[in-house]
Amino acid sequence: MRPLGDGCRAHRLAHAPPLTEVPAPEPGPRLAAALERVRGALPGMGMFDGPIAVPVAAGPDGIAYYRATYAWNVAQREGEELPGGRGLVAVALLLHDGDGNTLWQRRAETVAFAGMWDVTAAGAWHPGEDLEAAALREAHEELGCAPDALGAPDGRWLTVGPAPSGATLVLRVRVPPGTAFRPDPAEVAELRWVSDPAELPAPGLGPVRRAALREARLIP
């Protein structure tokens, strides 16, 4: 493992990386005030302050993290600096059909990164949860497909950065024939199969996600 640093790194893995918890730092006065403000605003945004993990170091040999809550991530997106780390430990799922096409989602207008295109499903890992199970949970929550409807991953990558993102386990899974999707309209505005994300309508794939997937050589 090494500190997140600048830039972007990607590692192809044979299995999910191990996770090591480290003590959570105390937020300074400025961050503490921002967290209080964000926590008060989250219910009005239809969100709750659930558990997340903030990575402080990551590599193919594992991820070191401390426990935090979703408010920490929102505060960072609003410009606050997190002590010792950044972003969150996340999972991302890329579903493909075996013929060169990948399923992409456009985010609903009421969620983070509204209107942007993104991977098939993605979200925060919850401390104590199996990393790969977390990706399947996100598929169930966002796409409406049962966790056991998808097969085993045919590829795994750990992407670290670029800032402001943290560390993400990306799983590529082939979609079994006949798989039904019932996307949650509160999270997903549209699903679309394309062979190259450059084919996605404006605004296209977000720049941070695009950089990470290119570093992993998952997109051109």
PLY file of the C-alpha trace (Angstrom):
ply
format ascii 1.0
element vertex 220
property float x
property float y
property float z
element edge 219
property int vertex1
property int vertex2
end_header
0.00 0.00 0.00
1.06 3.59 -0.52
-0.59 6.98 0.12
-3.16 7.98 -2.48
-1.01 10.80 -3.84
-1.71 12.73 -7.01
-2.62 11.42 -10.43
-4.30 8.11 -11.13
-3.21 4.48 -10.81
-4.88 1.22 -11.79
-4.02 -2.38 -10.95
-5.50 -5.54 -12.42
-6.22 -8.02 -9.63
-6.87 -11.73 -9.29
-9.08 -11.17 -6.26
-10.49 -8.33 -4.18
-7.81 -6.50 -2.14
-7.69 -6.96 1.65
-8.86 -4.07 3.81
-7.18 -2.74 6.96
-8.91 -0.34 9.33
-6.87 2.41 10.96
-7.96 4.84 13.71
-10.21 7.64 12.52
-8.76 11.14 12.96
-10.61 13.87 14.79
-11.99 16.51 12.40
-10.64 20.00 12.89
-13.00 22.89 13.73
-13.64 23.84 10.09
-14.44 20.28 8.99
-16.52 19.67 12.13
-18.65 22.73 11.31
-19.04 21.57 7.69
-20.08 18.08 8.83
-22.73 19.53 11.15
-24.11 21.66 8.33
-24.12 18.78 5.82
-25.78 16.39 8.26
-28.59 18.87 8.74
-29.07 19.17 4.97
-28.94 15.49 4.03
-32.57 14.59 4.95
-33.84 17.34 2.66
-31.77 15.80 -0.12
-33.40 12.41 0.43
-30.15 10.98 1.89
-29.00 9.65 5.23
-25.62 9.83 6.88
-24.68 6.17 6.47
-21.28 4.58 7.06
-18.44 4.92 4.57
-14.69 4.27 4.58
-12.15 6.98 3.72
-8.99 5.45 2.17
-5.60 6.70 3.32
-3.42 4.27 1.33
-4.12 1.77 -1.43
-2.45 -0.62 -3.81
-2.73 -4.17 -5.15
-1.70 -5.46 -1.71
-4.66 -3.81 0.03
-6.51 -0.70 1.15
-6.06 1.10 4.49
-9.08 3.15 5.58
-10.76 4.85 8.50
-14.48 4.81 9.28
-16.48 7.92 8.54
-19.97 8.77 7.31
-21.44 10.02 4.07
-21.36 13.61 5.34
-17.55 13.48 5.13
-17.75 12.71 1.41
-20.28 15.45 0.74
-18.18 17.95 2.70
-15.14 17.01 0.61
-17.10 17.50 -2.62
-18.00 20.97 -1.33
-14.33 21.85 -0.90
-13.30 20.60 2.55
-10.08 18.63 2.96
-10.34 15.32 4.79
-7.61 14.49 7.31
-5.23 11.78 6.13
-7.21 10.58 3.12
-9.79 11.49 0.53
-12.86 10.19 -1.26
-14.18 6.84 -0.19
-13.65 3.14 -0.67
-16.07 2.41 -3.50
-17.20 -0.38 -5.79
-18.11 -0.12 -9.46
-19.72 -2.64 -11.78
-19.25 -2.77 -15.55
-21.74 -5.12 -17.16
-20.98 -6.29 -20.71
-22.68 -8.56 -23.24
-19.63 -10.47 -24.45
-19.84 -8.81 -27.87
-17.99 -5.61 -27.05
-20.89 -3.62 -25.60
-21.04 -2.22 -22.05
-24.11 -1.03 -20.14
-23.88 2.58 -18.89
-26.24 4.56 -16.69
-27.20 8.22 -16.68
-27.60 9.52 -13.17
-30.99 10.84 -12.04
-31.33 14.58 -11.47
-31.81 14.15 -7.71
-28.53 12.37 -6.90
-24.83 13.22 -6.85
-23.34 13.85 -10.31
-26.83 14.48 -11.62
-27.29 13.97 -15.34
-23.80 12.53 -15.85
-23.14 9.15 -17.43
-21.40 6.57 -15.29
-20.58 2.87 -15.03
-23.45 0.38 -14.85
-23.70 0.65 -11.06
-21.47 2.09 -8.35
-21.50 3.17 -4.75
-19.81 3.25 -1.38
-18.49 0.18 0.35
-19.85 -0.19 3.89
-17.27 -1.22 6.50
-17.71 -4.89 7.38
-19.23 -5.75 3.99
-17.61 -8.05 1.44
-16.25 -5.85 -1.36
-17.62 -7.91 -4.24
-20.96 -8.39 -2.49
-21.16 -4.60 -2.22
-20.99 -4.28 -6.02
-23.83 -6.77 -6.41
-25.82 -4.89 -3.76
-25.44 -1.71 -5.78
-26.67 -3.56 -8.89
-29.73 -4.69 -6.98
-30.44 -1.21 -5.55
-29.87 0.76 -8.76
-30.79 -1.69 -11.53
-33.38 -3.89 -9.84
-31.63 -7.17 -10.71
-31.29 -9.81 -8.03
-27.78 -10.17 -6.54
-27.68 -13.82 -7.69
-28.76 -12.95 -11.25
-25.24 -12.01 -12.31
-22.31 -14.34 -12.81
-18.81 -14.22 -11.37
-16.55 -11.32 -12.42
-14.30 -11.93 -15.44
-12.04 -9.05 -14.45
-11.12 -7.01 -11.37
-9.25 -3.71 -11.15
-8.35 -1.36 -8.33
-8.34 2.27 -9.43
-6.81 4.90 -7.14
-7.64 8.51 -7.99
-7.65 10.80 -9.75
-8.53 13.33 -7.05
-11.04 13.84 -5.58
-11.86 10.12 -5.80
-10.34 7.57 -3.45
-9.99 3.84 -4.15
-12.48 1.84 -6.23
-12.76 -1.87 -6.88
-14.06 -2.21 -10.45
-15.66 -5.52 -11.43
-16.43 -6.52 -15.02
-19.25 -9.03 -15.31
-20.87 -10.56 -18.36
-24.66 -10.28 -18.34
-26.41 -13.65 -18.57
-28.98 -13.84 -21.40
-32.45 -12.81 -20.32
-31.32 -10.68 -17.38
-34.07 -8.18 -16.55
-33.33 -4.64 -15.38
-35.80 -2.44 -13.51
-33.76 0.69 -12.73
-34.73 2.77 -9.73
-35.88 6.13 -11.21
-34.74 7.89 -8.04
-31.15 6.98 -8.94
-31.02 6.06 -12.63
-32.46 8.19 -15.44
-31.45 5.92 -18.33
-29.51 2.78 -19.25
-27.75 2.46 -22.59
-25.57 -0.19 -24.29
-22.62 1.19 -26.29
-19.26 -0.18 -27.41
-17.41 3.08 -26.64
-18.46 5.65 -24.01
-17.62 8.35 -26.56
-20.95 7.34 -28.14
-22.89 8.43 -25.04
-24.93 11.62 -25.44
-23.79 14.85 -23.78
-22.59 15.43 -21.16
-20.95 12.03 -21.56
-18.89 10.13 -19.03
-17.62 12.19 -16.10
-13.94 13.18 -16.37
-12.81 11.54 -13.11
-14.41 8.20 -13.96
-13.14 8.42 -17.55
-9.57 8.97 -16.37
-9.71 5.99 -14.00
-11.20 3.63 -16.59
-8.65 4.71 -19.21
-5.82 4.10 -16.75
-7.22 0.58 -16.28
-7.49 0.24 -20.08
-11.18 -0.57 -19.78
-12.16 2.13 -22.29
-10.29 3.69 -25.24
0 1
1 2
2 3
3 4
4 5
5 6
6 7
7 8
8 9
9 10
10 11
11 12
12 13
13 14
14 15
15 16
16 17
17 18
18 19
19 20
20 21
21 22
22 23
23 24
24 25
25 26
26 27
27 28
28 29
29 30
30 31
31 32
32 33
33 34
34 35
35 36
36 37
37 38
38 39
39 40
40 41
41 42
42 43
43 44
44 45
45 46
46 47
47 48
48 49
49 50
50 51
51 52
52 53
53 54
54 55
55 56
56 57
57 58
58 59
59 60
60 61
61 62
62 63
63 64
64 65
65 66
66 67
67 68
68 69
69 70
70 71
71 72
72 73
73 74
74 75
75 76
76 77
77 78
78 79
79 80
80 81
81 82
82 83
83 84
84 85
85 86
86 87
87 88
88 89
89 90
90 91
91 92
92 93
93 94
94 95
95 96
96 97
97 98
98 99
99 100
100 101
101 102
102 103
103 104
104 105
105 106
106 107
107 108
108 109
109 110
110 111
111 112
112 113
113 114
114 115
115 116
116 117
117 118
118 119
119 120
120 121
121 122
122 123
123 124
124 125
125 126
126 127
127 128
128 129
129 130
130 131
131 132
132 133
133 134
134 135
135 136
136 137
137 138
138 139
139 140
140 141
141 142
142 143
143 144
144 145
145 146
146 147
147 148
148 149
149 150
150 151
151 152
152 153
153 154
154 155
155 156
156 157
157 158
158 159
159 160
160 161
161 162
162 163
163 164
164 165
165 166
166 167
167 168
168 169
169 170
170 171
171 172
172 173
173 174
174 175
175 176
176 177
177 178
178 179
179 180
180 181
181 182
182 183
183 184
184 185
185 186
186 187
187 188
188 189
189 190
190 191
191 192
192 193
193 194
194 195
195 196
196 197
197 198
198 199
199 200
200 201
201 202
202 203
203 204
204 205
205 206
206 207
207 208
208 209
209 210
210 211
211 212
212 213
213 214
214 215
215 216
216 217
217 218
218 219
